[in-house]
């Protein structure tokens, strides 16, 4: 999520925190937390990705060949400011969830 923070800061540039948050559709306090490296919830993550014009898989480090409906709604981004697991564990969990979604989509479960 460090990459997300850097991307948000770069796009925001000289734009005020409140103005950027209004454009995204989130509160300025939430945007401030994201810029400081905190993990956003899924809804906020989706709004920020839309504002940045990027796919969630780009931020989470998945290759474009793995893009699917499951990747577009990655639940890994739902861990709020209270970190209950490390980034590596969250990454592995996201990959597991994507595999399950793909298996369900292919009816191989």
Buried (B, 14 or more C-beta within 10 A) or exposed (E): BEEBBEBBEEBBEEEEBEEBBBBBEBBBEBBEBBBEEBBBBBEBBBBBBEBBEBBBBBBBEBEEEEBBEBBEBBBBBBBBEEEEEEEEEBBEBBBEBBEEBBEEEEEEE
